[in-house]
Amino acid sequence: MGVYIIAEAGVNHNGSFALACKLVDAAKTAGANGIKFQTFKAENLASHNAKKAEYQKGATGEGSQVEMLKKLELTYKEFIALKAYCDKVGICFLSTPFDFDSIEFLNTIDMPFWKIPSGEVTNYPYLLALARTEKPVVMSTGMCEISEIEAAINILHENGTKEIKLLHCNTEYPTPFCDVNLKAIQTMKEIFHLEVGYSDHTKGIEVPIAAVAMGATVIEKHFTLDREMEGPDHRASLEPDELAAMVRAIRNIELAIGTGEKKPSESEKKNMVIARKSIIASKNIKKGEVFTEDNLTTKRPGNGISPMKWHKVLGTKAVRDFNEDEMIEL
């Protein structure tokens, strides 16, 4: 399978089941492989003392995380209906659990893998709970040192997780281009010998496309129906037409990456005769006359003697008369 594209709806449904379904439709239309939500109970996720991030304050004003998150919850019953709607539409349902109750609930829903967010990489009890389900894991690594990623991988592997994919990530919304550091994708591949993808929080679609060119096998990108909507993540998200453009570009880049074998492609072979050159008479040459640099040149088309045989032709004698611009024969 090619690059797995996750359309990250997250909490951009603003707590509305109807809006969540519209996000499913948009992700399917855009061509994403899966759509991912976030499952949590606000009071299990954050303490009443937890403050908002600066980007969250900018989007939703002052107040606590719990107050903000409470408005963004969907019920477990709604998630069951949302999973059924994804199945009907034909797109993979995914959701990241942010607390232990949500892990237990989501484990009853058929999802192909767990998506671990960057903030949970250092949460031992959380990793242990996911590992014990023995389900594959895709883990974002924003804010992480290599040693922290290694520790999380070990916890997962030692407690039941058999398959892990990593996502390079920067947990700033939006991420400045100077902080993206796409070369970390290759670094993580070399260190961990695992598939590595990329979870993107930059503005626009350029960086995830570049990540695919650098070998990312999974791409995750936030999207919304409208960036002007109220909510913490809308401003750093793509709108549906942009998501579709990103998916198209990634599919084109997948084709363009190719096999790595350097040889003429089938499509260009027909141009070889047109673009290459042959050894040509630069003036009239009589039979028996010696070929020299004075009476030979190279010109198109390329269906005669290759100019790479130049020194083999020089010094030989013409087997017949040649007119100017005529291809040489030996």
C-alpha positions as CSV (number, residue, x, y, z in Angstrom):
1,M,0.0,0.0,0.0
2,G,1.1,3.5,-0.6
3,V,1.3,6.4,1.8
4,Y,-1.4,6.2,4.4
5,I,-3.1,9.6,4.7
6,I,-4.9,10.5,7.9
7,A,-7.3,13.4,7.8
8,E,-7.1,14.7,11.4
9,A,-10.5,16.0,12.3
10,G,-9.6,16.0,16.0
11,V,-12.0,18.2,17.8
12,N,-12.9,20.3,14.8
13,H,-16.5,19.1,15.1
14,N,-16.9,21.5,18.0
15,G,-18.8,18.9,19.9
16,S,-21.4,18.4,17.2
17,F,-22.1,14.9,15.8
18,A,-23.7,16.4,12.7
19,L,-20.5,18.5,12.0
20,A,-18.4,15.4,12.6
21,C,-20.3,13.5,9.9
22,K,-19.7,16.4,7.5
23,L,-16.0,16.1,8.3
24,V,-16.2,12.4,7.4
25,D,-17.8,13.3,4.1
26,A,-15.1,15.9,3.3
27,A,-12.3,13.5,4.2
28,K,-13.7,10.8,2.0
29,T,-14.2,13.2,-0.9
30,A,-10.6,14.5,-0.5
31,G,-9.3,10.9,-0.9
32,A,-7.8,10.3,2.6
33,N,-7.4,6.8,3.8
34,G,-8.7,7.5,7.3
35,I,-10.3,10.2,9.4
36,K,-9.1,10.6,13.0
37,F,-11.0,12.1,15.9
38,Q,-10.1,12.5,19.6
39,T,-11.9,10.6,22.3
40,F,-11.8,11.9,25.9
41,K,-13.7,12.9,29.0
42,A,-12.5,16.4,29.8
43,E,-12.1,15.9,33.5
44,N,-10.1,12.7,32.9
45,L,-7.8,14.5,30.5
46,A,-6.9,17.7,32.3
47,S,-6.9,18.9,35.8
48,H,-8.8,22.1,36.7
49,N,-5.4,23.8,37.1
50,A,-4.2,23.0,33.6
51,K,-3.9,26.2,31.5
52,K,-4.5,26.6,27.8
53,A,-1.6,26.7,25.3
54,E,-1.0,30.2,23.8
55,Y,-2.4,29.1,20.4
56,Q,-5.6,27.9,22.3
57,K,-5.9,31.2,24.1
58,G,-5.6,33.0,20.8
59,A,-8.4,30.9,19.3
60,T,-10.8,30.5,22.2
61,G,-9.9,33.1,24.8
62,E,-8.9,32.8,28.4
63,G,-10.1,30.0,30.7
64,S,-9.0,26.5,31.7
65,Q,-8.3,23.5,29.5
66,V,-11.2,21.6,31.1
67,E,-13.7,24.3,30.3
68,M,-12.5,24.3,26.7
69,L,-12.4,20.6,26.3
70,K,-15.8,20.0,27.8
71,K,-17.4,21.9,24.9
72,L,-15.5,19.6,22.5
73,E,-16.6,16.2,23.8
74,L,-18.6,13.6,21.9
75,T,-20.3,10.9,23.8
76,Y,-19.3,7.2,23.4
77,K,-22.7,6.6,21.8
78,E,-22.0,9.3,19.2
79,F,-18.6,7.7,18.5
80,I,-20.3,4.3,17.9
81,A,-22.6,6.0,15.4
82,L,-19.7,7.9,13.9
83,K,-17.8,4.6,13.3
84,A,-20.9,3.2,11.6
85,Y,-21.1,6.3,9.4
86,C,-17.5,6.0,8.4
87,D,-18.1,2.3,7.5
88,K,-21.1,3.4,5.4
89,V,-19.1,6.1,3.6
90,G,-16.1,3.9,3.1
91,I,-13.3,5.6,5.1
92,C,-11.4,4.2,8.0
93,F,-12.5,5.4,11.4
94,L,-9.7,6.3,13.8
95,S,-9.7,8.1,17.2
96,T,-7.0,8.8,19.7
97,P,-7.9,8.0,23.3
98,F,-6.7,10.6,25.9
99,D,-7.7,8.8,29.1
100,F,-8.1,5.2,30.3
101,D,-11.9,5.1,30.1
102,S,-11.6,6.1,26.4
103,I,-8.9,3.4,25.8
104,E,-11.3,0.8,27.2
105,F,-14.2,2.1,25.1
106,L,-12.3,2.4,21.8
107,N,-10.9,-1.1,22.2
108,T,-14.4,-2.3,21.6
109,I,-14.5,-0.5,18.3
110,D,-12.8,-2.1,15.3
111,M,-9.8,0.2,14.5
112,P,-6.7,-1.0,12.6
113,F,-4.3,0.7,15.0
114,W,-3.9,3.0,18.0
115,K,-2.7,6.6,17.2
116,I,-0.7,7.8,20.1
117,P,-0.4,11.6,20.3
118,S,2.9,13.4,21.1
119,G,1.8,14.4,24.6
120,E,1.4,10.8,25.7
121,V,4.8,9.5,24.7
122,T,6.1,9.9,28.3
123,N,2.9,8.5,30.0
124,Y,3.9,5.1,31.2
125,P,0.5,3.9,32.4
126,Y,-1.1,5.0,29.1
127,L,1.4,3.2,27.0
128,L,1.1,0.1,29.1
129,A,-2.7,0.1,28.7
130,L,-2.4,0.4,24.9
131,A,0.3,-2.2,24.7
132,R,-1.7,-4.8,26.5
133,T,-4.4,-4.7,23.7
134,E,-1.7,-6.0,21.4
135,K,-3.0,-3.7,18.6
136,P,-0.6,-2.0,16.2
137,V,0.5,1.5,17.1
138,V,1.3,4.7,15.2
139,M,3.0,7.2,17.5
140,S,3.7,10.9,17.1
141,T,6.9,12.1,18.5
142,G,6.5,15.9,18.9
143,M,8.6,17.5,21.7
144,C,10.6,14.2,22.1
145,E,14.2,13.4,22.5
146,I,15.5,10.2,20.9
147,S,15.8,8.6,24.4
148,E,12.2,9.3,25.2
149,I,11.1,7.7,21.9
150,E,13.3,4.7,22.6
151,A,11.8,4.3,26.1
152,A,8.2,4.4,24.8
153,I,9.0,1.9,22.1
154,N,10.5,-0.5,24.7
155,I,7.5,-0.2,26.9
156,L,5.2,-0.9,24.0
157,H,7.2,-3.9,22.7
158,E,7.8,-5.4,26.1
159,N,4.1,-5.4,26.9
160,G,2.4,-6.7,23.8
161,T,2.7,-4.3,20.9
162,K,4.2,-6.1,17.9
163,E,4.0,-3.4,15.2
164,I,5.0,0.3,15.7
165,K,5.2,3.1,13.2
166,L,6.6,6.5,14.2
167,L,5.5,10.0,13.1
168,H,8.0,12.8,13.1
169,C,6.1,15.8,14.5
170,N,6.5,19.3,15.9
171,T,3.9,20.3,18.5
172,E,3.5,23.9,17.7
173,Y,0.3,25.2,16.1
174,P,1.2,26.3,13.4
175,T,4.7,25.0,13.2
176,P,7.3,27.6,11.9
177,F,8.9,26.2,8.8
178,C,12.4,26.6,10.4
179,D,11.4,24.2,13.1
180,V,10.0,21.4,10.9
181,N,13.3,19.5,10.6
182,L,12.3,16.9,8.0
183,K,15.7,15.3,8.1
184,A,14.7,13.8,11.4
185,I,12.6,11.3,9.4
186,Q,15.7,9.7,8.1
187,T,17.4,9.9,11.5
188,M,14.6,8.1,13.2
189,K,14.5,5.4,10.4
190,E,18.2,4.8,10.9
191,I,18.1,4.6,14.7
192,F,14.9,2.6,15.2
193,H,14.6,0.6,12.0
194,L,10.9,1.3,11.9
195,E,8.6,2.9,9.3
196,V,8.5,6.7,9.9
197,G,5.8,9.1,8.8
198,Y,5.0,12.7,9.5
199,S,2.3,14.5,11.4
200,D,2.1,18.1,10.2
201,H,1.1,21.3,11.9
202,T,2.5,23.8,9.4
203,K,0.3,26.1,7.3
204,G,-0.3,24.9,3.8
205,I,0.5,21.6,2.1
206,E,4.1,21.9,1.0
207,V,5.7,20.2,4.0
208,P,3.7,17.0,4.1
209,I,4.3,16.6,0.3
210,A,8.1,17.1,0.9
211,A,7.9,14.6,3.7
212,V,6.6,11.9,1.3
213,A,9.5,12.7,-1.0
214,M,11.8,12.1,1.9
215,G,10.3,8.7,2.6
216,A,7.4,9.3,5.0
217,T,4.9,6.4,4.8
218,V,2.1,7.9,6.9
219,I,0.9,11.5,6.7
220,E,-1.4,13.1,9.3
221,K,-2.8,16.6,8.7
222,H,-5.5,18.6,10.6
223,F,-8.5,19.7,8.6
224,T,-11.7,21.7,9.1
225,L,-14.7,22.7,7.2
226,D,-13.9,26.4,7.9
227,R,-10.8,27.9,9.4
228,E,-12.9,30.8,10.7
229,M,-15.0,28.6,13.0
230,E,-14.6,28.9,16.8
231,G,-12.3,26.3,18.3
232,P,-8.7,25.7,19.2
233,D,-7.4,23.9,16.1
234,H,-9.3,25.4,13.2
235,R,-6.8,28.1,12.4
236,A,-4.0,25.6,11.9
237,S,-6.1,23.2,9.8
238,L,-6.6,22.8,6.0
239,E,-10.0,23.4,4.5
240,P,-11.5,20.6,2.3
241,D,-10.3,21.8,-1.0
242,E,-6.8,22.2,0.4
243,L,-6.9,18.7,1.9
244,A,-7.9,17.3,-1.5
245,A,-5.1,19.2,-3.1
246,M,-2.6,17.7,-0.6
247,V,-3.9,14.2,-1.2
248,R,-3.6,14.6,-5.0
249,A,-0.1,16.0,-4.7
250,I,1.0,13.1,-2.4
251,R,-0.3,10.5,-4.8
252,N,1.6,12.2,-7.6
253,I,4.8,12.3,-5.6
254,E,4.4,8.6,-4.8
255,L,4.3,7.9,-8.5
256,A,7.3,10.2,-9.1
257,I,9.5,8.6,-6.5
258,G,9.8,5.4,-8.6
259,T,12.1,2.4,-8.0
260,G,15.4,4.1,-7.9
261,E,16.7,2.2,-10.9
262,K,18.2,4.6,-13.4
263,K,17.3,3.7,-17.0
264,P,15.2,5.2,-19.8
265,S,11.5,5.1,-18.9
266,E,8.9,3.8,-21.3
267,S,7.4,7.2,-21.9
268,E,10.8,8.8,-22.9
269,K,12.2,6.1,-25.1
270,K,10.3,7.5,-28.1
271,N,12.3,10.8,-27.7
272,M,15.7,9.3,-27.7
273,V,16.1,9.4,-31.5
274,I,14.8,13.0,-31.5
275,A,16.9,14.4,-28.7
276,R,20.2,12.5,-29.2
277,K,22.7,13.0,-32.0
278,S,24.6,11.0,-34.6
279,I,27.9,11.4,-36.4
280,I,27.1,13.5,-39.6
281,A,29.1,14.7,-42.6
282,S,29.9,18.3,-42.1
283,K,30.7,18.7,-45.8
284,N,30.6,16.5,-49.0
285,I,32.9,13.5,-48.6
286,K,34.2,11.3,-51.4
287,K,34.5,7.5,-51.2
288,G,37.9,6.5,-49.7
289,E,38.4,9.9,-48.1
290,V,39.5,9.7,-44.5
291,F,37.1,10.8,-41.8
292,T,38.5,13.7,-39.8
293,E,37.3,16.3,-37.3
294,D,37.3,18.7,-40.3
295,N,34.7,16.7,-42.3
296,L,32.5,15.3,-39.4
297,T,30.2,16.8,-36.9
298,T,27.3,15.7,-34.7
299,K,23.7,16.5,-35.2
300,R,20.2,15.2,-34.6
301,P,18.5,12.8,-35.0
302,G,20.1,10.0,-33.0
303,N,19.4,6.9,-35.1
304,G,22.9,6.8,-36.7
305,I,26.3,6.1,-35.2
306,S,26.6,7.4,-31.7
307,P,28.9,10.3,-31.1
308,M,30.4,8.2,-28.3
309,K,32.1,6.3,-31.1
310,W,33.8,9.4,-32.4
311,H,37.3,8.2,-32.0
312,K,36.5,4.9,-33.6
313,V,35.2,6.7,-36.7
314,L,38.1,9.2,-37.0
315,G,40.8,7.8,-39.2
316,T,38.6,5.3,-41.1
317,K,37.8,5.7,-44.8
318,A,34.4,6.5,-46.3
319,V,32.8,3.4,-47.8
320,R,30.9,5.6,-50.3
321,D,30.2,9.2,-51.1
322,F,28.5,11.2,-48.4
323,N,26.7,14.5,-48.9
324,E,26.8,17.3,-46.3
325,D,24.3,16.5,-43.4
326,E,24.2,12.9,-44.3
327,M,24.6,10.3,-41.5
328,I,27.9,8.4,-41.6
329,E,28.0,4.7,-42.2
330,L,30.9,2.4,-41.7
